[in-house]
């Protein structure tokens, strides 16, 4: 059988196709790309918050290419941490760099959005959670307990987002990536909760409430902002709400079968904007989150 083209031409064409650059996200459904890009918003926040808190420098110093030219975060600084907590948070920071890289190697991604990680930003959230203006203002960078409580605000929200995204993904590549991200984010949340559980009955100096009481108030606030039922639990709950309805200790949050709760991108935006509305930026994202999903809600 004769070839319609010379053999050398076919070989040349084959080699040319092999050498063509493969674009990020190629072969993935558009819906997968959007769902994989959305969590970059939280991964950027975690990476900078953890890196600055433990090491006094952020992504711009350690992995500047990962920012894709996005603006530097506002108000973030090094926290006053004990050697143990500093070491743990530093590990979290480097893990987050890996998460950013893994997502950006799979989909195009976007530049880091403007983040407000100032003490005032965290203080506003805590004031809302406790229902009054604290004096002195809550400072996430002042101590181990304060920093861990501020960290309590972050990985868990991303964790629920990955749980929510997983069943919506169509590609095995996307599902594998999210499973890997979820595993480590869950681990970070477990470590934070365990460290806080150890201190559950300690007072949050100089205030009158305990660590456990504040985690409960933060969780209640996230549920209120998310507007989709109970998907958050503090460190100590009523025994009927604990695992198997038999225990008050709640070092890991879960539903009646101890399965992780899920959240949609819309719920997450309502929480991280601290506005209760996915259309109203604020909180940690003064100009809004990035990516197709988040931008579709900006007025």
Buried (B, 14 or more C-beta within 10 A) or exposed (E): EEEEEEEEEEEEEEEEEEEEEEEBBEEBEEBBBBBBBBBBBBBBBBBBBBBBBBBEBBBBEBBEEBBBEBEEBBBBEBBBBEEEBBEBBBBBBBBBBBBBBBBBEBBBBBEBBBBBBBBEBBBBBBBBBBEEEBEEEBBBBBBBBBBBBBBBBBBBBBBBBBBBBBEBBEBEBBBEBBEBBBEBBBBBBBBBBEBBBEBBEEBBEEBEEBBBBBBBBBBBBBBBBBEBEEBBBBBBBEBEBBBEEEEBBBBBBEEEEEEBBBBBBBBBBBBBBBBBBBBBBBBBBBEBBBBBBBEEBBE
